[in-house]
Amino acid sequence: MSESFRQETRAWLEANCPPEMRQPVRDETDYCWGGRNAVFKNEAQRQWLDRMAGRGWTVPDWPSEDGGGGLSPEETKILKQELARIGARNPLYSFGISMLGPALLKYGNEAQKKRFLPEIARGEIRWCQGYSEPNAGSDLASLQTKCEDKGDHWLVNGQKVWTSYADKADWIFCLVRTDPAAPKHRGISFLLFDMASPGVSTKPILLISGYSPFCETFFDDVKVPKDQLVGEVDKGWDVAKYLLGHEREMISGMGLGGQSGALGEALREAVTADPALRADVARFDVDAMAFRAMSERFIDELKAGRAHPAQPSMMKYAGTELNKRRHELVMAAGGSDALEWESERSRKGKSAREWLRTKANSIEGGTSEIQLGIIAKRILDLPGA
């Protein structure tokens, strides 16, 4: 059965994946985020999304009634292997897929699933995450964005920070405080609302890389329909923790370097004359292979419900540290030329900007220090942790 599925999948991908979508990603415009105001780089990018979404293969392991492919874990793994075999790009990058979708599948009611999940799977709605606040980062449960019950709607006032792509998102999944008198991990609720709602505004945050995927997000008397609360009132922390596990799984995937192969192959010419650098790159490739194997095992355990609750923290820490090493080695191999910032030759400083961007990997989604504390306490059971 599995071999038959592999052959059918291979034939379909060969016939339906455009040649342009089998090329390595070169810049930000090569990522397809979808959304109601989606701008496609070319017709091939649009076709690839439409064809994959048409089969439910943007979310192959989601139930078919929710817009997914309804594939088994084994079939999902085969699909990923066949996509990697031809070097196919991801047809859709989506916080709705990697974070909100799993939370809705677990905590959303049937009306919310029916309304949002198929749109997420088809790339018709782009989401951002309203978690961190100016005084509630690593201590996220200290958040103070106020949400009042006004009878027929919620009224939201407050601020979020480090909201990735808030200026481009259609909707936000947002943590708000519905009971200011409750202990800080209680009295929090999980809301969904349209970023076009009156009272929502964003302001980009400039990074050291010169690019700005992050924003400050402000809510001034934002009215939210009552049926857009996920889970129970005042129990949004349960949803938030579950979603964070999937966010950390997503961030850990950076350690795999996307669809790229061995770093040693990519840097072969640059490291030939430097045996020390060549050894560092070889060590990295061995560690990357081990991380890939660990990731596959973790995903299998997660899908089977056997993963340790703190495992996403372990994966997130290992993946982000590996990704930082990857880009440090790329910079080392490039020498002083890698520091060039503006020319077409360097693709507007692609290597340098990506290297600088990796510094945020160990902050976003929970700092490395927080992850190490969770690992020490929940996995290693160390005294005093």
Helices and strands as residue ranges (DSSP letters): H 2-16, G 19-22, G 28-30, H 43-54, G 64-66, H 73-85, H 95-95, I 96-100, H 101-107, H 110-121, E 127-130, G 140-142, E 146-149, E 153-160, E 171-177, E 188-194, E 200-204, E 215-225, G 226-228, E 229-230, H 236-252, G 253-256, H 263-266, H 268-271, H 275-303, H 311-334, G 335-339, H 350-357, G 358-360, H 368-374, I 375-379
